Every structure is written in C-alpha cells, then in structure tokens.
Amino acid sequence: MKNKETLISRDLSKNQEYIETQYSHGVNMDFVSRPLTAATGRYHLFFYSTTVDTKQLSNHVISPILSSKKDVPLPALLAVPGIESLKDMKKVEDALSSGYVVIFQEGCREAYAAKIPDLKHRAIEKAENEKTVKGPKEAFTESLDTNISIIRKRLPSKDTIVENVEIGARPAMSVSLVYIRDLANPEVLDNIRKRLKSISVDTVCNIEILEQFIEERPLSLFPTMLYSERPDNASNYIAEGFIVLMMDNSSSCLIAPATIWSFFHSPEDRYLRVIFGNFSRFIRASAYLITLFVSAVYIAITNFHSQLIPIDLLLAIAASRERVPVPVFIEVLIMEFAFELIREAGIRIPSPLGPTIGIVGALILGQAAVQANIVSPIVVILVALSGLSSFTAANYSINHTLRISRFIFICASSLFGFMSLLGAIMIWTVYLVSIKSFGVSYMSPATPSTKSTHDTFFRILLKKERWRPVFLKPQDKDKQ
C-alpha cells in the first residue's frame, strides 16, 4: 500500500488502527503498540522491541511523559538526543523500519520519532582478508554508525563529509558517501550519485550487491571498484581525494574510482620503510607474473619451442612424461582444475578442518596422480607454484582476475605456442587499457601519464610525495 500522501490524523485511534494494520500487529511478534495516558493527554508509542533500547525508552521517553504535569511540546519533554518531527505516514513508516520509536499524541497532526537504537553487531575485530604485520589491526563491522565513527576518528575534520543517498524501495536503504569536501572531484561525485539514483530495484541489502549495480562494465574481467575491510586503507584513499561508499549490514566499503595499481598495492606497503615496502612489491609482482604465465609458458615450450630448453632438461621432461597418456595441455588443465577444486573446497569446509583437508587432499591427489602416470611430476610442481603465487594477491577481488586470466593464457599457448600467447597478452593488455572507472583511466597514472608521485610498481620516500593523484582531478593537487 502506497502512503506518500497519507497525512497524520488528529484522531489517535485512527492513527493507531492504520499503523497496526500496516505492521501486522498481533502477528509481528516484536512489533509493540503501547498506549499511554498522562496528565497532559493520551499518547501512543510504536516500536520494534528487537531494535530499541528498552531501558532508555523507559527512562527517557515513557517516564518523562507520565510524570509531566504541564502541556509542553514533546521535543522539550523527552531526554533523547535526536527527536524528529514527522508530518505524514510515509515518514512514520520509514522511521519505524529504521529502528526509531514513534510517538503519536491525541489532537496533534504530527508524530515524533525518537532515536534510541539497540541494534546488535559484532565488536571491532582484526581484518580477515587483508592481514598485515605492521600497521593498524582493526576492521569494519556490520554497523554503519560504528564504521563512520572509525573513519571520523582517523579524519577529524569539518571537511570530512558523510552524505546519504537512498536506494531501493522495500525497504529504502541508505548508501553513505564519505569524502573530503575540498578534495573530491565534483564530477566523479556527481557520477556516483547519478548511478546510485538510477538503481530501480526493490532491495539492495549490502555493499557487495551495490557494487554490481553501479559498476560501468558488469561483465568485465577486472573489478573497477576497490573492495576493502580496513578503515586505515579507506581513510588513506579518502585523504587522497577518493570517495568511499558504505552501507549498513556490510563489514567492508567500496573505494572509487579504482585503478589497476589499487589492487596491486597493500596497505602495509606504506607502513614499511621504502626499501622493505618496495621489496614486498617486487615479490608480489613476480608472483603475479608466475601465476599468470608459468603454466602457459611450459605448454608453449614443450609443445612448440623445445629448442629453447637445454638438452639435459628436455630429456628429463621427456622421461617424466614417457608414460603419461594425455597431451601436455590436458595434463596442465587437469592439475589446474584440481588445484582450484581444492582451493574452493578449503574455503567452504568448516574452519577447523579446512587447512588440514586442503593440505592432505593436495598431497594425496598429487602423489596418486603421479604414481598413476596421469600427470608428470614437473606439472605438479608448476601448478603448485602457480597456485601458491596467486595467494599473494593484495586484494581478494583481483585474485579471481588472475585465476581466470591464467586459464585464458593456457588455452592460448596450446594453439601456436608463443605466437598465440603473445597475441593473447596483447589483446588482454589492450582491453586493460580501455577500461575506465567512473571516468578515470584504469592504468592511470602510467597511461595516460599524469603528474603524480607515480606510485605504480614502486613508491618513493613518503616525505618526497608532493602530488595527490592528478588523474582524479582533485580540488587540491599539492600534498605539501
């Protein structure tokens, strides 16, 4: 039933009947409809007992109403920090659904909403997917108020803005845009607002679903928004001029726009001394190359370019494959698929058993496959190295990109060796360069080259970082 133009009646019984009907009073076990009779008149309270702090309700709302002897406005009477005046039933329903206590008064054409929530959520814990040795350990929780509080603790400034945009209808949910007023690019901000307001579905429950509605290329192999569960990471990006999106019920945030380098960098890179941080990046870059190309290069060399291998190594490979009945391409695919199967099973198995079954399963499958002459020992080594390298991904979202791209390159190298592999790499690179995230080139600042600290593969000393990312077109480009 649509209530956009349903006004509040002066007749308290009519308001009571309307709200009780809308919220299935008597069926909805936690919906409370409570009448109050005081010296100043008749009142009626509506609220969800599971989302309201009943102790504060009794002390700061019910007791002041019952003890009042003078006819004073409710906002002056109640000892609650936030009191909102509601003029129609649509706003009343929005307030009730958000966990407010709504108070009606006999003879009054407006209601009042008191915010005394008691919503349950986890305590602040360590980040699970973005672990670091050096640096802050706290992670976001499923409470939006808690998450915003953590951000404001890190960016205590009047210019730190938290702007709400409502999306969906059943119920309408708020997306919080967090940015620094005199840094964020207004064009990027407007772009994000328009995409949010264009969402026409009933329900968007959390940030993970929201990402799929506002990204520019839903079928893209590369993610175009950075997903993070670390408040320190989000705060660092906000301070650079990026925009963070947050929602209730989500223990992570989205950072926009994103570049390919955002998924390569780890928050810990900046907490370490420049030499140590760059060494970690070098190891990570090497691991990315290994996971993408080691299996594909092996197929290309053994099938098409065996002259590139030293004769002793070639004989060793030939000897190990002497009794293997399948081609190298099929052999590698079997092992890659088996590794992905073990990885996926390890994630879904209950935590105490996951690591054990993953390790035992990998050892048993690998050893049995070699003894049964289904695969050669060198392929087991290469696939294990490739899979292990994929775990170095600094962000979970890019992990899927690396894994899928690996299969693309494996298939390409099986056609014409290095010729088809190089062709696939060129197409992959051209596709990568063509991507944009909210109007920002995905390869910035490498291409197109813009004035910045060029924090791509390696970073410079923090005290020499003079520019913010100019490809964002921030309002203030100079950091010093």
C-alpha positions as CSV (number, residue, x, y, z in Angstrom):
1,M,0.0,0.0,0.0
2,K,1.5,3.4,-1.0
3,N,1.4,6.0,1.7
4,K,3.1,9.0,0.1
5,E,0.1,11.4,0.7
6,T,-1.4,9.8,3.8
7,L,-1.4,12.5,6.5
8,I,-1.4,12.0,10.2
9,S,-4.9,12.4,11.7
10,R,-5.8,14.3,14.9
11,D,-7.8,11.2,15.9
12,L,-5.3,9.0,17.8
13,S,-7.4,5.8,17.3
14,K,-7.3,6.3,13.5
15,N,-3.5,6.6,13.6
16,Q,-3.3,3.5,15.9
17,E,-5.5,1.4,13.6
18,Y,-3.6,2.5,10.5
19,I,-0.1,1.7,11.9
20,E,-1.2,-1.6,13.5
21,T,-2.7,-2.7,10.1
22,Q,0.4,-1.7,8.2
23,Y,2.8,-3.5,10.6
24,S,0.6,-6.7,11.2
25,H,0.3,-6.0,14.9
26,G,-0.5,-9.3,16.7
27,V,1.3,-11.3,14.0
28,N,4.6,-9.4,14.1
29,M,5.9,-10.8,17.4
30,D,8.4,-7.9,18.0
31,F,6.2,-5.0,17.0
32,V,4.9,-3.1,20.0
33,S,1.9,-0.9,20.1
34,R,1.6,0.8,23.6
35,P,-0.9,3.4,24.7
36,L,0.0,5.9,27.4
37,T,-2.4,8.1,29.4
38,A,-0.8,11.1,31.2
39,A,-2.0,14.2,32.9
40,T,-1.3,16.1,29.6
41,G,-3.3,13.8,27.4
42,R,-3.3,10.5,25.6
43,Y,-0.3,9.2,23.7
44,H,0.6,6.0,21.7
45,L,4.0,4.5,21.1
46,F,5.1,2.2,18.3
47,F,8.4,0.4,18.0
48,Y,10.2,-2.8,17.4
49,S,11.3,-4.3,20.7
50,T,14.3,-6.0,19.0
51,T,15.8,-2.8,17.6
52,V,15.2,-0.4,20.5
53,D,17.0,0.1,23.8
54,T,14.0,-0.6,26.1
55,K,15.9,0.7,29.2
56,Q,16.5,4.1,27.6
57,L,12.9,4.0,26.3
58,S,11.5,3.6,29.8
59,N,13.8,6.2,31.4
60,H,14.0,8.9,28.7
61,V,10.6,8.6,26.9
62,I,7.9,6.9,29.0
63,S,8.8,8.2,32.4
64,P,9.0,11.9,31.3
65,I,5.6,11.6,29.5
66,L,3.9,10.0,32.5
67,S,5.4,12.4,35.1
68,S,4.7,15.6,33.1
69,K,2.2,18.0,34.6
70,K,2.3,20.8,32.0
71,D,1.4,20.7,28.4
72,V,4.8,21.2,26.8
73,P,6.0,20.1,23.3
74,L,7.4,16.5,23.2
75,P,10.8,17.6,21.9
76,A,11.3,19.7,25.0
77,L,10.0,17.0,27.3
78,L,11.9,13.9,26.2
79,A,15.5,13.4,27.3
80,V,16.6,11.9,24.0
81,P,19.4,13.4,21.8
82,G,17.6,13.0,18.4
83,I,13.9,13.9,18.0
84,E,12.4,14.2,14.5
85,S,9.0,15.7,13.6
86,L,7.0,13.6,11.1
87,K,4.2,15.1,9.0
88,D,2.9,12.0,7.1
89,M,2.6,8.3,7.4
90,K,5.3,7.6,4.8
91,K,7.9,9.2,7.1
92,V,6.4,7.4,10.1
93,E,6.9,4.0,8.3
94,D,10.5,4.9,7.3
95,A,11.3,5.8,10.9
96,L,9.8,2.6,12.4
97,S,11.6,0.5,9.8
98,S,14.9,2.2,10.8
99,G,14.5,1.3,14.4
100,Y,13.1,4.5,15.8
101,V,10.3,4.9,18.5
102,V,7.4,6.8,17.0
103,I,5.1,8.7,19.4
104,F,1.6,10.0,18.5
105,Q,-0.4,12.4,20.6
106,E,-4.1,12.9,20.7
107,G,-5.2,16.0,18.8
108,C,-1.8,16.5,17.2
109,R,-1.3,16.3,13.4
110,E,2.3,15.3,13.7
111,A,4.2,12.5,15.2
112,Y,7.7,12.4,16.8
113,A,10.5,9.8,16.2
114,A,13.0,9.2,19.0
115,K,16.3,7.5,18.1
116,I,17.3,5.1,20.8
117,P,18.6,2.1,18.8
118,D,19.9,-1.1,20.2
119,L,21.0,-2.9,17.0
120,K,23.2,-5.9,17.5
121,H,26.5,-6.2,15.7
122,R,30.0,-7.6,16.1
123,A,32.7,-5.9,18.1
124,I,35.6,-4.4,16.2
125,E,37.9,-7.2,15.2
126,K,41.0,-7.8,13.1
127,A,40.8,-7.8,9.3
128,E,40.4,-11.3,7.9
129,N,41.2,-10.9,4.2
130,E,43.7,-8.0,4.3
131,K,46.1,-9.0,7.0
132,T,49.2,-7.0,7.8
133,V,52.1,-7.5,10.2
134,K,52.8,-3.8,10.6
135,G,50.0,-1.3,10.9
136,P,46.5,-0.9,12.5
137,K,44.6,-4.2,13.0
138,E,41.0,-3.0,13.3
139,A,38.4,-3.8,10.7
140,F,35.0,-2.6,9.8
141,T,31.9,-4.2,11.4
142,E,28.3,-4.6,10.1
143,S,27.3,-1.4,11.9
144,L,27.4,1.7,9.7
145,D,27.5,4.1,12.7
146,T,30.5,2.3,14.1
147,N,32.3,2.3,10.7
148,I,31.7,6.1,10.3
149,S,32.9,6.7,13.8
150,I,36.2,4.8,13.0
151,I,36.6,6.9,9.8
152,R,35.9,10.2,11.7
153,K,38.5,9.2,14.3
154,R,41.1,8.9,11.6
155,L,40.0,12.0,9.7
156,P,38.8,14.5,12.4
157,S,37.9,17.5,10.1
158,K,34.9,19.6,9.4
159,D,35.6,18.9,5.7
160,T,35.1,15.1,6.1
161,I,31.6,14.7,4.7
162,V,29.2,11.7,5.1
163,E,26.4,12.1,2.6
164,N,23.5,9.7,2.4
165,V,21.8,8.7,-0.8
166,E,18.7,6.5,-0.6
167,I,18.3,3.5,-2.9
168,G,15.7,0.7,-3.2
169,A,12.1,0.7,-2.1
170,R,11.5,-2.5,0.1
171,P,12.9,-1.1,2.2
172,A,14.8,2.0,1.1
173,M,18.4,1.7,2.2
174,S,21.0,4.5,2.6
175,V,24.3,4.5,1.0
176,S,26.8,6.7,2.7
177,L,29.4,8.6,0.5
178,V,32.4,9.6,2.6
179,Y,34.8,12.2,1.1
180,I,36.7,15.3,1.9
181,R,34.8,18.3,0.7
182,D,37.7,20.4,-0.6
183,L,39.5,17.4,-2.2
184,A,37.0,15.2,-4.0
185,N,36.4,15.8,-7.7
186,P,32.7,17.1,-8.0
187,E,32.3,15.4,-11.4
188,V,33.2,12.0,-10.1
189,L,31.0,12.6,-7.1
190,D,28.0,13.5,-9.4
191,N,28.7,10.5,-11.5
192,I,28.5,8.2,-8.4
193,R,25.3,10.0,-7.2
194,K,23.6,9.5,-10.6
195,R,24.4,5.8,-10.7
196,L,23.1,5.3,-7.2
197,K,19.9,7.2,-8.0
198,S,19.4,5.2,-11.2
199,I,19.1,1.9,-9.3
200,S,15.4,0.9,-9.6
201,V,15.3,-2.5,-7.8
202,D,13.4,-3.1,-4.6
203,T,16.2,-4.2,-2.4
204,V,20.0,-3.6,-2.2
205,C,21.0,-5.2,1.1
206,N,24.7,-4.6,1.3
207,I,27.8,-3.1,-0.4
208,E,28.7,-6.3,-2.2
209,I,25.4,-6.3,-4.1
210,L,25.6,-2.5,-4.6
211,E,29.0,-2.9,-6.5
212,Q,27.3,-4.9,-9.2
213,F,24.6,-2.3,-9.8
214,I,26.9,0.8,-10.2
215,E,30.0,-0.6,-11.9
216,E,30.4,0.5,-15.5
217,R,31.2,-2.9,-17.0
218,P,29.3,-5.6,-15.2
219,L,30.9,-8.4,-17.4
220,S,34.4,-7.0,-17.1
221,L,37.2,-9.4,-16.2
222,F,38.7,-6.6,-14.0
223,P,37.0,-5.1,-10.9
224,T,36.5,-1.3,-11.2
225,M,35.9,-0.6,-7.6
226,L,38.3,-1.4,-4.7
227,Y,36.7,-3.5,-2.0
228,S,38.3,-3.1,1.4
229,E,37.6,-4.1,5.0
230,R,40.3,-1.9,6.5
231,P,39.4,1.5,7.9
232,D,43.0,2.7,7.6
233,N,43.1,1.8,3.9
234,A,39.8,3.6,3.3
235,S,41.0,6.7,5.3
236,N,44.2,6.8,3.3
237,Y,42.2,6.8,0.0
238,I,39.8,9.5,1.3
239,A,42.8,11.7,2.1
240,E,44.0,11.4,-1.5
241,G,40.7,12.5,-2.9
242,F,38.9,9.2,-3.5
243,I,35.3,8.5,-2.5
244,V,34.3,5.7,-0.1
245,L,30.8,4.1,-0.2
246,M,29.5,2.4,2.9
247,M,26.2,0.7,3.9
248,D,24.7,-0.8,7.0
249,N,25.0,-4.6,7.3
250,S,28.3,-4.6,5.4
251,S,31.7,-5.1,7.1
252,S,33.5,-3.6,4.1
253,C,33.5,-0.5,1.9
254,L,33.9,0.3,-1.8
255,I,36.5,2.9,-2.9
256,A,36.0,4.7,-6.2
257,P,37.4,5.4,-8.7
258,A,39.9,2.4,-8.8
259,T,43.0,1.8,-10.9
260,I,44.8,-1.4,-11.6
261,W,47.5,-0.3,-9.2
262,S,45.0,-0.1,-6.3
263,F,44.6,-3.9,-6.4
264,F,48.4,-4.4,-6.6
265,H,49.2,-2.3,-3.5
266,S,48.8,-3.4,0.1
267,P,48.2,-1.0,3.0
268,E,51.3,-2.4,4.6
269,D,53.5,-1.1,1.7
270,R,53.2,2.4,3.2
271,Y,53.8,1.3,6.8
272,L,57.1,-0.3,5.9
273,R,60.3,1.6,5.2
274,V,60.6,2.4,1.5
275,I,63.2,-0.4,0.8
276,F,61.2,-3.0,2.6
277,G,57.9,-1.9,1.0
278,N,59.3,-2.0,-2.5
279,F,60.9,-5.4,-1.9
280,S,57.5,-6.7,-0.9
281,R,56.0,-5.2,-4.1
282,F,58.8,-6.8,-6.2
283,I,58.0,-10.2,-4.7
284,R,54.3,-9.6,-5.3
285,A,54.8,-8.5,-8.9
286,S,57.0,-11.6,-9.6
287,A,54.2,-13.8,-8.1
288,Y,51.6,-12.2,-10.4
289,L,53.8,-13.0,-13.4
290,I,54.3,-16.6,-12.2
291,T,50.6,-17.3,-11.6
292,L,49.7,-15.8,-15.0
293,F,52.3,-17.3,-17.2
294,V,54.3,-20.2,-15.8
295,S,51.8,-22.9,-16.9
296,A,51.2,-21.3,-20.3
297,V,55.0,-20.9,-21.0
298,Y,55.6,-24.5,-20.1
299,I,52.9,-25.7,-22.6
300,A,54.3,-23.4,-25.3
301,I,57.9,-24.5,-24.8
302,T,57.3,-28.3,-24.6
303,N,54.8,-28.4,-27.5
304,F,56.2,-25.8,-29.9
305,H,59.6,-24.4,-28.9
306,S,61.5,-27.4,-27.4
307,Q,64.8,-26.0,-28.9
308,L,64.7,-23.3,-26.2
309,I,65.2,-25.9,-23.4
310,P,68.7,-27.2,-22.5
311,I,69.1,-30.8,-23.8
312,D,69.5,-32.3,-20.3
313,L,66.3,-30.6,-19.0
314,L,64.5,-31.6,-22.2
315,L,65.5,-35.3,-21.7
316,A,64.4,-35.1,-18.1
317,I,61.0,-33.7,-19.1
318,A,60.6,-36.3,-21.8
319,A,61.5,-39.1,-19.3
320,S,58.9,-37.8,-16.8
321,R,56.2,-37.8,-19.4
322,E,57.1,-41.1,-21.0
323,R,54.1,-43.0,-19.6
324,V,51.7,-40.0,-19.4
325,P,48.8,-40.8,-21.8
326,V,47.4,-37.3,-22.3
327,P,48.9,-34.2,-24.1
328,V,50.6,-31.5,-22.1
329,F,47.7,-29.1,-22.5
330,I,45.2,-31.6,-21.0
331,E,47.7,-32.6,-18.3
332,V,48.1,-29.0,-17.1
333,L,44.3,-28.3,-17.3
334,I,43.6,-31.4,-15.1
335,M,46.0,-30.2,-12.4
336,E,44.9,-26.6,-12.6
337,F,41.3,-27.6,-12.2
338,A,42.2,-30.0,-9.3
339,F,44.0,-27.2,-7.6
340,E,41.0,-24.8,-8.0
341,L,38.8,-27.6,-6.7
342,I,40.9,-28.0,-3.6
343,R,41.1,-24.2,-3.1
344,E,37.3,-23.8,-3.3
345,A,36.7,-26.8,-1.0
346,G,39.1,-25.4,1.6
347,I,37.1,-22.2,1.7
348,R,33.8,-23.9,2.2
349,I,34.8,-26.6,4.7
350,P,34.4,-25.6,8.3
351,S,37.4,-23.6,9.6
352,P,39.0,-26.3,11.9
353,L,39.0,-28.8,9.0
354,G,39.7,-26.6,6.0
355,P,43.5,-26.2,6.1
356,T,44.1,-29.8,7.1
357,I,41.9,-31.3,4.4
358,G,43.3,-28.8,1.8
359,I,46.9,-29.9,2.6
360,V,46.2,-33.6,2.9
361,G,43.9,-33.5,-0.2
362,A,46.6,-31.8,-2.3
363,L,49.4,-34.2,-1.2
364,I,47.3,-37.3,-1.7
365,L,45.9,-36.2,-5.1
366,G,49.3,-35.0,-6.4
367,Q,51.2,-38.1,-5.3
368,A,48.5,-40.5,-6.5
369,A,48.2,-38.7,-9.9
370,V,52.0,-39.0,-10.4
371,Q,52.1,-42.7,-9.4
372,A,49.2,-43.5,-11.7
373,N,51.0,-41.8,-14.5
374,I,48.2,-39.4,-15.1
375,V,50.4,-36.3,-14.8
376,S,54.2,-35.8,-14.6
377,P,56.0,-34.5,-11.5
378,I,57.1,-31.3,-13.2
379,V,53.5,-30.3,-13.9
380,V,52.6,-30.9,-10.3
381,I,55.5,-28.5,-9.3
382,L,54.5,-25.8,-11.8
383,V,50.8,-25.9,-10.9
384,A,51.6,-25.8,-7.2
385,L,53.9,-22.8,-7.8
386,S,51.3,-21.1,-9.9
387,G,48.6,-21.6,-7.3
388,L,50.8,-20.6,-4.4
389,S,51.7,-17.4,-6.2
390,S,48.0,-16.5,-6.7
391,F,47.7,-16.2,-2.9
392,T,50.0,-13.2,-2.8
393,A,47.2,-11.0,-4.4
394,A,46.9,-7.9,-2.2
395,N,43.1,-7.8,-2.8
396,Y,40.6,-10.6,-3.0
397,S,38.8,-9.1,-6.0
398,I,41.9,-9.3,-8.2
399,N,42.5,-12.9,-7.2
400,H,39.7,-14.1,-9.4
401,T,41.0,-12.0,-12.3
402,L,44.4,-13.7,-12.0
403,R,42.9,-17.1,-11.9
404,I,40.6,-16.7,-14.9
405,S,43.4,-15.0,-16.9
406,R,45.7,-17.9,-16.2
407,F,43.3,-20.3,-17.9
408,I,42.9,-17.9,-20.9
409,F,46.7,-17.8,-21.4
410,I,47.0,-21.6,-21.0
411,C,44.4,-22.1,-23.8
412,A,46.1,-19.5,-26.0
413,S,49.6,-21.1,-25.6
414,S,48.2,-24.5,-26.7
415,L,47.3,-23.2,-30.2
416,F,50.5,-21.9,-31.7
417,G,52.9,-21.6,-28.7
418,F,54.5,-18.2,-28.1
419,M,52.8,-16.7,-31.2
420,S,49.3,-17.2,-29.8
421,L,50.4,-16.5,-26.2
422,L,51.8,-13.1,-27.2
423,G,48.6,-12.3,-29.2
424,A,46.5,-13.1,-26.1
425,I,48.7,-10.9,-23.9
426,M,48.4,-8.0,-26.4
427,I,44.6,-8.3,-26.5
428,W,44.5,-8.7,-22.7
429,T,46.6,-5.5,-22.3
430,V,44.6,-3.5,-24.9
431,Y,41.4,-4.5,-23.0
432,L,43.0,-3.5,-19.7
433,V,44.0,0.0,-21.1
434,S,40.5,0.5,-22.4
435,I,38.8,0.2,-19.0
436,K,37.6,3.3,-17.1
437,S,36.4,3.6,-13.6
438,F,34.0,6.5,-13.1
439,G,35.7,8.4,-15.9
440,V,39.2,7.7,-14.7
441,S,41.6,5.6,-16.9
442,Y,42.2,2.2,-15.3
443,M,46.0,2.4,-16.0
444,S,46.5,5.9,-14.5
445,P,49.0,7.4,-13.9
446,A,51.1,5.1,-16.1
447,T,48.9,5.7,-19.2
448,P,47.8,8.4,-19.8
449,S,50.8,9.8,-18.0
450,T,49.8,12.5,-15.4
451,K,51.5,14.5,-12.8
452,S,51.7,12.4,-9.7
453,T,54.1,10.5,-7.4
454,H,53.9,7.6,-9.9
455,D,53.1,5.1,-7.2
456,T,52.7,2.2,-9.5
457,F,55.2,-0.8,-9.2
458,F,57.4,1.0,-6.7
459,R,56.9,4.0,-4.4
460,I,59.2,6.9,-3.4
461,L,60.0,8.2,0.0
462,L,56.9,9.5,1.8
463,K,58.5,12.9,2.5
464,K,59.1,13.3,-1.2
465,E,55.5,12.7,-2.2
466,R,54.3,16.1,-3.3
467,W,51.3,15.4,-5.5
468,R,48.0,13.8,-5.0
469,P,46.8,11.6,-7.9
470,V,46.2,14.2,-10.5
471,F,44.2,11.8,-12.7
472,L,41.4,12.2,-10.1
473,K,41.4,15.9,-10.7
474,P,41.3,16.7,-7.0
475,Q,40.5,20.3,-6.0
476,D,43.8,20.5,-4.2
477,K,46.6,18.7,-6.1
478,D,49.5,19.6,-3.8
479,K,50.1,17.5,-0.7
480,Q,52.9,19.7,0.7
